[in-house]
Amino acid sequence: MITPTPFEVEAILLSLRVAVWCVVLCLPFGILAGWSLARRDFPGKQLLNGVVHLPLVVPPVAVGYLLLLLFGARGPLGKFFHDVFGLTIAFTWKGAAIASAVMAFPLMVRAVRLSIEAIDRGLEAAARTLGASPLRVFLTITLPLTSPGILTGTILAFARSLGEFGATITFVSNIPGETQTLPLALYTLSQTPDREAGALRLVVISILLAMAALIASELIARRLSRRLGA
C-alpha cells in the first residue's frame, strides 16, 4: 500500500477545505440567482444571466486577474475587508475559496434554475390561493421541490472547486500550505524532476475524489426524487 506523503496530504486537506467553503459561498447566492432567473422578469435579466455564466466562457486566468484587482491590497474590496474586518483575501486560502466559488457559481445557478423551471407552477399558485405568503410558498413548496437541483449544484460546485487551477494560481499564487491545492500541487510536481510518481498519485486522487462526488450526487438526487415523487 502506498502511503501519501505529507506534501500530498497537505494539498488534499487544503483542497477539501477550499471546496467546502466554495459551496458555502455559492449556495445562498446560487439559490437566489437561480430562482430569480427562473421565476422573475425584470430589466437586465439577460445581462444578469450573461454575467452569471461569464466564468464558463472567459479564460480562468482573466477571472483570477479581475479578482486580484478587486481583492488585492489596493483593490476596493480587498481594502474594505482589511480595514473593516482585518481580513487579507489575496494570496490566502480564503482567496482560493473565492476563486473556486466564482468559477463554480454558474454550475450551481444552472442546476438550481433548471430544477425550479421543472416545478409545476400550479402547486405554487394553489398555495397562494390558500393564503400562503410568497415567502412561505418558497420555503414550503419551491425549495423542497428544488432540493435535487440544489444537491446537484452543490456537488458540481464541490467537484469544480477540486479541479480549479487558472483563476486560483493567478489570484492567490502557488504557496505551499496556504494556497497550494491539488491542481497546484500537481502542477508543482509535474515541473519538478523525478517527481512523476507523486504527480501520478495526485492525478489518481483527483479522479477518485471527483468521481466519488459525482456518484454520490447521482445516488442522493435519485433518492430525493423518489421521495418527492412519493
TIMAR-119290 format. One line per field, with one value per atom (N, C-alpha, C): residue number from 1; residue in three letters; atom name; x, z, y. Coordinates in steps of 0.001 Angstrom, whole numbers, plus 500000, padded with zeros to 6 digits. Atoms other than C-alpha are relative to their C-alpha. Layout:
BEGIN
num = NUM;...
residu = ALA;...
atome = CA;...
u = X;...
w = Z;...
v = Y;...
END
This chain:
BEGIN
num = 1;1;1;2;2;2;3;3;3;4;4;4;5;5;5;6;6;6;7;7;7;8;8;8;9;9;9;10;10;10;11;11;11;12;12;12;13;13;13;14;14;14;15;15;15;16;16;16;17;17;17;18;18;18;19;19;19;20;20;20;21;21;21;22;22;22;23;23;23;24;24;24;25;25;25;26;26;26;27;27;27;28;28;28;29;29;29;30;30;30;31;31;31;32;32;32;33;33;33;34;34;34;35;35;35;36;36;36;37;37;37;38;38;38;39;39;39;40;40;40;41;41;41;42;42;42;43;43;43;44;44;44;45;45;45;46;46;46;47;47;47;48;48;48;49;49;49;50;50;50;51;51;51;52;52;52;53;53;53;54;54;54;55;55;55;56;56;56;57;57;57;58;58;58;59;59;59;60;60;60;61;61;61;62;62;62;63;63;63;64;64;64;65;65;65;66;66;66;67;67;67;68;68;68;69;69;69;70;70;70;71;71;71;72;72;72;73;73;73;74;74;74;75;75;75;76;76;76;77;77;77;78;78;78;79;79;79;80;80;80;81;81;81;82;82;82;83;83;83;84;84;84;85;85;85;86;86;86;87;87;87;88;88;88;89;89;89;90;90;90;91;91;91;92;92;92;93;93;93;94;94;94;95;95;95;96;96;96;97;97;97;98;98;98;99;99;99;100;100;100;101;101;101;102;102;102;103;103;103;104;104;104;105;105;105;106;106;106;107;107;107;108;108;108;109;109;109;110;110;110;111;111;111;112;112;112;113;113;113;114;114;114;115;115;115;116;116;116;117;117;117;118;118;118;119;119;119;120;120;120;121;121;121;122;122;122;123;123;123;124;124;124;125;125;125;126;126;126;127;127;127;128;128;128;129;129;129;130;130;130;131;131;131;132;132;132;133;133;133;134;134;134;135;135;135;136;136;136;137;137;137;138;138;138;139;139;139;140;140;140;141;141;141;142;142;142;143;143;143;144;144;144;145;145;145;146;146;146;147;147;147;148;148;148;149;149;149;150;150;150;151;151;151;152;152;152;153;153;153;154;154;154;155;155;155;156;156;156;157;157;157;158;158;158;159;159;159;160;160;160;161;161;161;162;162;162;163;163;163;164;164;164;165;165;165;166;166;166;167;167;167;168;168;168;169;169;169;170;170;170;171;171;171;172;172;172;173;173;173;174;174;174;175;175;175;176;176;176;177;177;177;178;178;178;179;179;179;180;180;180;181;181;181;182;182;182;183;183;183;184;184;184;185;185;185;186;186;186;187;187;187;188;188;188;189;189;189;190;190;190;191;191;191;192;192;192;193;193;193;194;194;194;195;195;195;196;196;196;197;197;197;198;198;198;199;199;199;200;200;200;201;201;201;202;202;202;203;203;203;204;204;204;205;205;205;206;206;206;207;207;207;208;208;208;209;209;209;210;210;210;211;211;211;212;212;212;213;213;213;214;214;214;215;215;215;216;216;216;217;217;217;218;218;218;219;219;219;220;220;220;221;221;221;222;222;222;223;223;223;224;224;224;225;225;225;226;226;226;227;227;227;228;228;228;229;229;229;230;230;230
residu = MET;MET;MET;ILE;ILE;ILE;THR;THR;THR;PRO;PRO;PRO;THR;THR;THR;PRO;PRO;PRO;PHE;PHE;PHE;GLU;GLU;GLU;VAL;VAL;VAL;GLU;GLU;GLU;ALA;ALA;ALA;ILE;ILE;ILE;LEU;LEU;LEU;LEU;LEU;LEU;SER;SER;SER;LEU;LEU;LEU;ARG;ARG;ARG;VAL;VAL;VAL;ALA;ALA;ALA;VAL;VAL;VAL;TRP;TRP;TRP;CYS;CYS;CYS;VAL;VAL;VAL;VAL;VAL;VAL;LEU;LEU;LEU;CYS;CYS;CYS;LEU;LEU;LEU;PRO;PRO;PRO;PHE;PHE;PHE;GLY;GLY;GLY;ILE;ILE;ILE;LEU;LEU;LEU;ALA;ALA;ALA;GLY;GLY;GLY;TRP;TRP;TRP;SER;SER;SER;LEU;LEU;LEU;ALA;ALA;ALA;ARG;ARG;ARG;ARG;ARG;ARG;ASP;ASP;ASP;PHE;PHE;PHE;PRO;PRO;PRO;GLY;GLY;GLY;LYS;LYS;LYS;GLN;GLN;GLN;LEU;LEU;LEU;LEU;LEU;LEU;ASN;ASN;ASN;GLY;GLY;GLY;VAL;VAL;VAL;VAL;VAL;VAL;HIS;HIS;HIS;LEU;LEU;LEU;PRO;PRO;PRO;LEU;LEU;LEU;VAL;VAL;VAL;VAL;VAL;VAL;PRO;PRO;PRO;PRO;PRO;PRO;VAL;VAL;VAL;ALA;ALA;ALA;VAL;VAL;VAL;GLY;GLY;GLY;TYR;TYR;TYR;LEU;LEU;LEU;LEU;LEU;LEU;LEU;LEU;LEU;LEU;LEU;LEU;LEU;LEU;LEU;PHE;PHE;PHE;GLY;GLY;GLY;ALA;ALA;ALA;ARG;ARG;ARG;GLY;GLY;GLY;PRO;PRO;PRO;LEU;LEU;LEU;GLY;GLY;GLY;LYS;LYS;LYS;PHE;PHE;PHE;PHE;PHE;PHE;HIS;HIS;HIS;ASP;ASP;ASP;VAL;VAL;VAL;PHE;PHE;PHE;GLY;GLY;GLY;LEU;LEU;LEU;THR;THR;THR;ILE;ILE;ILE;ALA;ALA;ALA;PHE;PHE;PHE;THR;THR;THR;TRP;TRP;TRP;LYS;LYS;LYS;GLY;GLY;GLY;ALA;ALA;ALA;ALA;ALA;ALA;ILE;ILE;ILE;ALA;ALA;ALA;SER;SER;SER;ALA;ALA;ALA;VAL;VAL;VAL;MET;MET;MET;ALA;ALA;ALA;PHE;PHE;PHE;PRO;PRO;PRO;LEU;LEU;LEU;MET;MET;MET;VAL;VAL;VAL;ARG;ARG;ARG;ALA;ALA;ALA;VAL;VAL;VAL;ARG;ARG;ARG;LEU;LEU;LEU;SER;SER;SER;ILE;ILE;ILE;GLU;GLU;GLU;ALA;ALA;ALA;ILE;ILE;ILE;ASP;ASP;ASP;ARG;ARG;ARG;GLY;GLY;GLY;LEU;LEU;LEU;GLU;GLU;GLU;ALA;ALA;ALA;ALA;ALA;ALA;ALA;ALA;ALA;ARG;ARG;ARG;THR;THR;THR;LEU;LEU;LEU;GLY;GLY;GLY;ALA;ALA;ALA;SER;SER;SER;PRO;PRO;PRO;LEU;LEU;LEU;ARG;ARG;ARG;VAL;VAL;VAL;PHE;PHE;PHE;LEU;LEU;LEU;THR;THR;THR;ILE;ILE;ILE;THR;THR;THR;LEU;LEU;LEU;PRO;PRO;PRO;LEU;LEU;LEU;THR;THR;THR;SER;SER;SER;PRO;PRO;PRO;GLY;GLY;GLY;ILE;ILE;ILE;LEU;LEU;LEU;THR;THR;THR;GLY;GLY;GLY;THR;THR;THR;ILE;ILE;ILE;LEU;LEU;LEU;ALA;ALA;ALA;PHE;PHE;PHE;ALA;ALA;ALA;ARG;ARG;ARG;SER;SER;SER;LEU;LEU;LEU;GLY;GLY;GLY;GLU;GLU;GLU;PHE;PHE;PHE;GLY;GLY;GLY;ALA;ALA;ALA;THR;THR;THR;ILE;ILE;ILE;THR;THR;THR;PHE;PHE;PHE;VAL;VAL;VAL;SER;SER;SER;ASN;ASN;ASN;ILE;ILE;ILE;PRO;PRO;PRO;GLY;GLY;GLY;GLU;GLU;GLU;THR;THR;THR;GLN;GLN;GLN;THR;THR;THR;LEU;LEU;LEU;PRO;PRO;PRO;LEU;LEU;LEU;ALA;ALA;ALA;LEU;LEU;LEU;TYR;TYR;TYR;THR;THR;THR;LEU;LEU;LEU;SER;SER;SER;GLN;GLN;GLN;THR;THR;THR;PRO;PRO;PRO;ASP;ASP;ASP;ARG;ARG;ARG;GLU;GLU;GLU;ALA;ALA;ALA;GLY;GLY;GLY;ALA;ALA;ALA;LEU;LEU;LEU;ARG;ARG;ARG;LEU;LEU;LEU;VAL;VAL;VAL;VAL;VAL;VAL;ILE;ILE;ILE;SER;SER;SER;ILE;ILE;ILE;LEU;LEU;LEU;LEU;LEU;LEU;ALA;ALA;ALA;MET;MET;MET;ALA;ALA;ALA;ALA;ALA;ALA;LEU;LEU;LEU;ILE;ILE;ILE;ALA;ALA;ALA;SER;SER;SER;GLU;GLU;GLU;LEU;LEU;LEU;ILE;ILE;ILE;ALA;ALA;ALA;ARG;ARG;ARG;ARG;ARG;ARG;LEU;LEU;LEU;SER;SER;SER;ARG;ARG;ARG;ARG;ARG;ARG;LEU;LEU;LEU;GLY;GLY;GLY;ALA;ALA;ALA
atome = N;CA;C;N;CA;C;N;CA;C;N;CA;C;N;CA;C;N;CA;C;N;CA;C;N;CA;C;N;CA;C;N;CA;C;N;CA;C;N;CA;C;N;CA;C;N;CA;C;N;CA;C;N;CA;C;N;CA;C;N;CA;C;N;CA;C;N;CA;C;N;CA;C;N;CA;C;N;CA;C;N;CA;C;N;CA;C;N;CA;C;N;CA;C;N;CA;C;N;CA;C;N;CA;C;N;CA;C;N;CA;C;N;CA;C;N;CA;C;N;CA;C;N;CA;C;N;CA;C;N;CA;C;N;CA;C;N;CA;C;N;CA;C;N;CA;C;N;CA;C;N;CA;C;N;CA;C;N;CA;C;N;CA;C;N;CA;C;N;CA;C;N;CA;C;N;CA;C;N;CA;C;N;CA;C;N;CA;C;N;CA;C;N;CA;C;N;CA;C;N;CA;C;N;CA;C;N;CA;C;N;CA;C;N;CA;C;N;CA;C;N;CA;C;N;CA;C;N;CA;C;N;CA;C;N;CA;C;N;CA;C;N;CA;C;N;CA;C;N;CA;C;N;CA;C;N;CA;C;N;CA;C;N;CA;C;N;CA;C;N;CA;C;N;CA;C;N;CA;C;N;CA;C;N;CA;C;N;CA;C;N;CA;C;N;CA;C;N;CA;C;N;CA;C;N;CA;C;N;CA;C;N;CA;C;N;CA;C;N;CA;C;N;CA;C;N;CA;C;N;CA;C;N;CA;C;N;CA;C;N;CA;C;N;CA;C;N;CA;C;N;CA;C;N;CA;C;N;CA;C;N;CA;C;N;CA;C;N;CA;C;N;CA;C;N;CA;C;N;CA;C;N;CA;C;N;CA;C;N;CA;C;N;CA;C;N;CA;C;N;CA;C;N;CA;C;N;CA;C;N;CA;C;N;CA;C;N;CA;C;N;CA;C;N;CA;C;N;CA;C;N;CA;C;N;CA;C;N;CA;C;N;CA;C;N;CA;C;N;CA;C;N;CA;C;N;CA;C;N;CA;C;N;CA;C;N;CA;C;N;CA;C;N;CA;C;N;CA;C;N;CA;C;N;CA;C;N;CA;C;N;CA;C;N;CA;C;N;CA;C;N;CA;C;N;CA;C;N;CA;C;N;CA;C;N;CA;C;N;CA;C;N;CA;C;N;CA;C;N;CA;C;N;CA;C;N;CA;C;N;CA;C;N;CA;C;N;CA;C;N;CA;C;N;CA;C;N;CA;C;N;CA;C;N;CA;C;N;CA;C;N;CA;C;N;CA;C;N;CA;C;N;CA;C;N;CA;C;N;CA;C;N;CA;C;N;CA;C;N;CA;C;N;CA;C;N;CA;C;N;CA;C;N;CA;C;N;CA;C;N;CA;C;N;CA;C;N;CA;C;N;CA;C;N;CA;C;N;CA;C;N;CA;C;N;CA;C;N;CA;C;N;CA;C;N;CA;C;N;CA;C;N;CA;C;N;CA;C;N;CA;C;N;CA;C;N;CA;C;N;CA;C;N;CA;C;N;CA;C;N;CA;C;N;CA;C;N;CA;C;N;CA;C;N;CA;C;N;CA;C;N;CA;C;N;CA;C;N;CA;C;N;CA;C;N;CA;C;N;CA;C;N;CA;C;N;CA;C;N;CA;C;N;CA;C;N;CA;C;N;CA;C;N;CA;C;N;CA;C;N;CA;C;N;CA;C;N;CA;C;N;CA;C;N;CA;C;N;CA;C;N;CA;C;N;CA;C;N;CA;C;N;CA;C;N;CA;C;N;CA;C;N;CA;C
u = 500843;500000;500876;499214;501368;499400;500444;501139;500243;499785;500579;501064;498968;503437;499351;500543;502931;499638;500287;503074;498642;501259;500192;498823;501062;498142;499632;500239;498541;499183;500729;497334;498560;501345;494350;499125;500778;493213;499671;500259;493581;498948;500991;491604;498594;501309;488774;499485;500394;488753;499500;500392;488599;498682;501217;485891;498772;501123;483685;499593;500314;483932;499496;500538;483334;498494;501427;479986;499241;500646;479154;499768;500133;479775;499010;500849;477932;498531;501348;474835;498922;501104;472749;499821;500096;473588;499576;500402;473160;498500;501447;469651;499247;500654;468716;500065;499851;470109;499198;500756;468574;498507;501426;465154;499632;500276;465350;499950;499971;466261;498858;501062;463581;498606;501352;460667;499709;500222;461153;500368;499661;461105;500293;499601;462962;500991;499025;465039;501410;498630;468539;500116;499953;467615;501008;499059;469564;501434;498664;472519;500470;499663;472431;500331;499748;472218;501378;498697;475260;501135;498955;477275;500182;499929;476415;500784;499377;477615;501334;498759;480605;501226;498817;483166;500130;499934;482262;500683;499532;483426;501253;498772;486239;501146;498871;489756;500034;499923;490072;501064;498951;493268;499448;500604;491216;499134;500804;488803;500905;499072;491738;500602;499417;493232;498996;501032;489945;499800;500109;489673;501179;498821;493207;499849;500233;492255;498979;501056;489164;500419;499715;490525;501465;498613;494186;500100;499800;495695;499498;500452;494846;498646;501313;491614;498902;501092;488293;499470;500515;487012;501089;498903;490404;500299;499756;490969;498855;501156;487434;500072;499956;487772;501177;498845;491211;499754;500207;490210;498874;501185;486833;500102;499994;487377;501403;498642;491156;500333;499801;490982;500842;499231;493525;499504;500616;491968;501001;499064;494600;501164;498855;497351;499761;500350;495495;499010;500957;493290;498594;501316;490277;499807;500063;491081;499817;500176;491360;498545;501414;487852;499123;500779;486513;500191;499738;488197;499228;500730;486712;498501;501434;483283;499561;500338;483304;499955;499952;484265;498894;501027;481728;498589;501318;478868;499058;500931;477443;499408;500508;477124;498908;501007;475243;498715;501182;472891;499228;500680;472154;499226;500689;471301;498744;501146;469002;498919;500971;467358;499213;500690;466558;499052;500859;465149;498750;501166;462878;499079;500830;461690;499200;500715;460633;498838;501078;458285;498687;501325;454591;499586;500367;453629;498614;501329;450120;500051;499855;451337;500236;499729;452693;498767;501202;449558;498921;501000;447339;500303;499623;449294;499702;500283;448939;498502;501447;445163;499487;500379;445010;500531;499570;446589;501456;498575;450262;500729;499209;452674;501051;498957;455294;501185;498884;457998;499667;500393;456055;499889;500071;455383;501396;498630;459086;500613;499359;460144;499354;500708;457491;499717;500309;456943;501181;498961;459544;501330;498680;462636;500079;499916;461804;499993;500058;460914;501263;498757;464152;501187;498878;466266;500887;499084;467525;500931;499155;468773;501018;499064;470306;501126;498991;472079;500954;499156;473321;500947;499160;474585;501078;499029;476293;501152;498960;478159;500839;499255;479104;500950;499138;480445;501177;498948;482405;501043;499087;483893;500759;499330;484633;501092;498990;486497;501242;498851;488703;500902;499217;489830;500394;499715;490171;501497;498574;493589;500277;499604;493752;499715;500349;491868;500728;499359;493415;501458;498577;497061;500251;499850;496538;499650;500503;494676;500794;499373;496418;501366;498679;499596;500031;499806;501013;500878;499266;502018;499789;500163;502695;499398;500638;500454;498963;500938;498387;499032;500882;497039;500278;499615;498609;499019;501013;495527;500481;499609;495568;500484;499511;495807;501334;498751;498562;501150;498969;500455;500383;499727;500126;500868;499188;501494;501439;498660;504431;500791;499303;505273;500335;499749;504960;501159;498890;507565;501290;498838;509955;500582;499393;512439;499831;500093;511957;498829;501192;508538;498787;501115;506465;499074;500834;505279;499033;500867;503936;498921;500981;502240;498911;500984;500568;499070;500861;499304;498966;500951;497732;498950;500978;496100;498945;500926;494573;499100;500783;493463;498960;500938;491865;498832;501051;489946;499069;500817;488771;499084;500825;487548;498870;501026;485705;498942;500949;484122;499122;500788;483053;498934;500965;481386;498866;501024;479555;499082;500821;478375;499085;500819;477175;498867;501033;475304;498882;500999;473546;499133;500744;472562;499048;500838;471266;498889;501027;469441;498878;501037;467633;499147;500754;466671;499040;500879;465301;498852;501050;463396;498940;500979;461766;499133;500771;460743;499015;500903;459306;498879;501016;457508;498955;500935;456008;499105
w = 500000;500000;500000;500109;499002;500929;499049;501804;499422;500505;500721;500815;499325;501546;500730;499330;503918;499013;501034;500827;499362;500641;499233;500957;498998;502438;500220;499804;502919;498858;501164;499373;499984;499979;499752;501035;498933;503069;499668;500387;501764;498905;501079;498631;500544;499405;500709;500781;499251;502950;499054;500982;499958;499332;500677;498291;500887;499078;501392;500081;499920;501679;498666;501312;497944;499958;499971;498432;500923;499044;501467;499361;500654;499412;498844;501193;496327;500332;499798;497883;500143;499852;499123;498777;501173;496171;498765;501125;493731;499987;499900;495011;499631;500295;494864;498514;501420;491360;499137;500766;490081;500047;499855;491467;499231;500696;490079;498495;501446;486588;499549;500371;486653;500183;499621;488194;499799;500070;487704;498630;501183;484731;500459;499558;485293;499001;500907;483332;500332;499801;482824;500318;499690;483284;499109;500907;480212;500313;499603;481358;501222;498807;484760;499620;500442;483041;499345;500642;480949;500991;498990;483939;500830;499194;485936;499280;500761;483151;499364;500601;482129;500366;499664;484094;499194;500799;481875;498654;501362;478695;499922;500030;479636;500579;499441;480419;501523;498530;484127;500493;499604;484250;500027;500019;483317;501239;498782;486173;501212;498893;488562;500060;500033;487424;500464;499536;487932;501510;498550;491419;500711;499399;492141;500027;500023;491082;501056;499045;493315;501440;498636;496368;500406;499648;496237;501092;498886;498932;499662;500419;496907;499298;500635;495422;500920;499170;496619;501022;499058;498171;500943;499141;499458;501097;499003;501203;501012;499100;502642;501020;499074;504132;500973;499108;505531;501038;499075;507070;500989;499152;508453;500828;499321;509341;500291;499798;509344;499201;500816;506623;498768;501242;503867;499096;500897;500873;498985;501042;498131;500610;499608;498407;501314;498840;501148;499545;500344;501222;499849;500155;501600;498557;501404;498173;499083;500799;496805;500028;499890;498104;499166;500795;496486;498518;501416;493162;499566;500315;493249;499941;499969;494153;498741;501213;491243;498790;501144;488789;500061;499847;490215;500005;499842;490594;498826;501110;487058;500037;499923;487591;501059;498939;490840;499528;500437;489323;498939;501084;486245;500535;499438;488264;500760;499229;490583;499065;500924;487731;499255;500733;485709;500911;499059;488805;500323;499704;489594;498794;501207;485996;499762;500169;486136;500976;499008;489087;499383;500462;488279;500732;499380;488877;500634;499417;489664;501489;498571;493028;500779;499333;493936;499965;500117;492656;500967;499075;494702;501434;498645;497859;500233;499840;497234;500130;499884;496736;501383;498647;500178;501066;499059;501735;500388;499664;501868;499405;500474;501581;498997;500960;498775;500679;499287;501333;500459;499538;502758;498830;501193;499263;499598;500380;498523;500960;499003;501784;500103;499779;501904;498721;501249;498218;499020;501019;495851;500454;499532;497962;500161;499911;498869;498641;501320;495253;499182;500697;494126;500586;499290;496510;499126;500856;493831;499185;500754;491746;500876;499067;494775;500347;499683;495677;498824;501185;492113;499847;500100;492019;501063;498912;495381;499692;500307;494293;498811;501155;490950;500405;499525;492714;500789;499211;495129;499083;500919;492302;499142;500811;490218;500805;499144;493152;500103;499897;493427;498765;501224;489839;499583;500385;489822;500020;500113;488647;499556;500622;486404;500833;499205;488494;501339;498689;491708;499947;500041;490670;499645;500341;489213;501181;498908;492241;501287;498692;495189;499892;500229;493635;500450;499691;494493;501244;498738;498159;500774;499266;499892;501388;498702;502891;500138;499917;502154;498837;501175;498605;499033;500912;497062;500096;500054;496345;499102;500794;494488;498589;501350;490960;500015;499926;492004;500464;499574;493824;498841;501168;490720;498994;500902;488603;500505;499423;491000;499790;500171;490876;498539;501420;487101;499468;500408;486856;500748;499196;489311;499505;500478;488077;501013;499202;489357;500977;499134;490889;499234;500822;488245;500778;499219;490702;500901;499154;493091;499188;500872;490223;499584;500398;489081;501152;498838;492619;500179;499868;492741;498902;501082;489369;500388;499597;490661;501137;498869;493908;499522;500523;492000;499283;500728;489752;500971;499034;492704;500786;499255;494658;499128;500899;491643;499694;500294;490773;501205;498791;494380;500184;499861;494442;498989;501035;491154;500243;499721;492080;501192;498833;495486;499610;500455;493786;499275;500766;491407;500902;499112;494129;500907;499081;496544;499244;500790;493793;499623;500328;492727;501214;498788;496309;500346;499727;496788;499003;501016;493507;500287;499668;494578;501169;498836;497918;499603;500417;496262;499124;500823;493743;500815;499136;496537;500756
v = 498799;500000;501248;498775;503408;501052;498995;505937;501389;498639;509569;500719;499223;511888;501184;498800;514871;501106;499004;517120;499743;500361;515237;500136;499888;515060;501470;498566;518816;500580;499499;519522;499487;500581;517164;500693;499367;518644;501448;498611;522188;500068;500024;521304;499751;500284;519836;501206;498802;522908;501089;498985;525249;499616;500457;523124;500178;499834;523176;501471;498572;526957;500533;499639;527253;499749;500339;525501;500947;499083;527675;501359;498697;530820;499954;500095;529577;499779;500526;528029;501071;499038;531006;500889;499128;533244;499213;500829;530356;499736;500214;529617;501278;498726;533303;500328;499691;533781;499028;500979;530540;500262;499701;531442;501262;498738;534995;499787;500236;533780;499097;500934;531069;500582;499582;532936;501486;498559;536678;500553;499216;539026;501423;498672;542276;500577;499388;544786;499523;500460;543486;498521;501427;539834;499271;500660;538754;500395;499567;540836;499220;500783;539105;498563;501371;535725;499892;500003;536620;500123;499802;537818;498732;501218;534693;498910;501083;532390;500404;499519;534513;499163;500809;532423;498710;501223;529458;500211;499755;531166;500870;499203;533562;499171;500749;532286;500122;499928;531375;500973;499051;533441;501422;498678;536514;500215;499917;535777;500231;499842;535412;501390;498655;538697;501051;499069;540536;499894;500179;539044;500642;499371;540233;501510;498562;543751;500417;499664;543658;499748;500422;541850;500175;499745;542833;501066;499065;545040;501403;498673;548159;499966;500105;546844;500477;499456;548269;498999;500996;545046;499506;500435;543946;501000;498952;547265;500065;499962;547196;498872;501134;543717;500112;499857;544522;501088;498883;547857;499733;500190;546743;498719;501296;543075;499463;500470;542753;498754;501202;540074;500312;499943;539579;498873;500975;537833;499467;500425;537775;499221;500830;535134;499254;500823;533232;498931;501057;530114;500570;499361;532440;500463;499600;533864;498804;501221;530331;499546;500370;529621;500927;499049;532795;499734;500304;531975;498748;501227;528464;500269;499696;529856;500744;499246;532293;499069;500908;529551;498941;501038;527075;500577;499375;529569;499736;500268;529137;498595;501374;525379;499887;499994;525928;500657;499250;528511;499219;500722;526418;498807;501163;523318;500428;499513;525299;500542;499411;527195;498931;501061;524074;499230;500722;522387;500818;499147;525356;500075;499908;525633;498724;501272;521965;499849;500092;522613;500484;499607;522786;501279;498725;526415;499957;500122;525275;499710;500281;523976;501283;498726;527404;500895;499180;529112;499530;500535;526791;500412;499592;527586;501474;498567;531316;500254;499812;530992;499596;500414;529325;500950;498967;532392;499966;500068;531431;501200;498869;534331;499506;500424;534328;499329;500598;533557;498585;501331;530632;499031;500846;529282;499552;500336;529432;498984;500857;527779;498621;501269;525048;499219;500696;524220;500070;499853;525658;499397;500445;524975;498475;501472;521337;499310;500620;520508;500260;499671;522124;499251;500613;520044;499109;500768;517583;500888;499074;520502;500696;499372;522181;499039;501005;518966;499800;500163;518515;501176;498814;522088;500032;500027;521646;499053;500975;518521;500456;499498;520060;501124;498925;523147;499444;500629;520961;499362;500669;518890;501009;498962;522003;500679;499381;523502;499132;500904;520416;500078;499928;520975;501403;498611;524763;500288;499704;525955;501437;498737;529036;501239;498826;531583;499993;500105;530283;500419;499691;530475;501463;498588;533958;500894;499164;535307;499820;500245;533639;499328;500595;532190;498539;501417;528755;499900;499926;528951;498705;501269;525603;500224;499926;525087;501096;498879;528197;500020;499967;528139;498853;501073;525024;498831;501051;522917;498863;501168;519597;500355;499683;521067;500738;499252;523461;499108;500952;520708;499083;500832;518535;500761;499168;521385;500099;499902;521777;498714;501276;518074;499731;500250;517958;500830;499152;520727;499679;500363;519031;498684;501255;516409;498863;501227;512850;500003;500007;513591;499489;500490;511813;499083;500927;509157;500770;499178;511804;500693;499351;513632;499018;501010;510414;499659;500274;509728;501103;498895;513189;499975;500143;512586;498969;501061;509354;500477;499489;511019;500999;498998;513901;499328;500713;511500;499283;500730;509408;500939;499040;512443;500533;499470;513859;498947;501064;510503;499688;500249;509946;501070;498909;513361;499863;500114;512784;498806;501195;509277;500260;499672;510496;500938;499068;513339;499262;500742;510937;499130;500895;508478;500778;499234;511101;500716;499323;513007;499033;500998;509818;499686;500310;509085;501133;498859;512599;500041;499970;512386;498944;501035;509108;500433;499544;510622;501084;498930;513719;499447;500620;511549;499261;500693;509508;500951
END
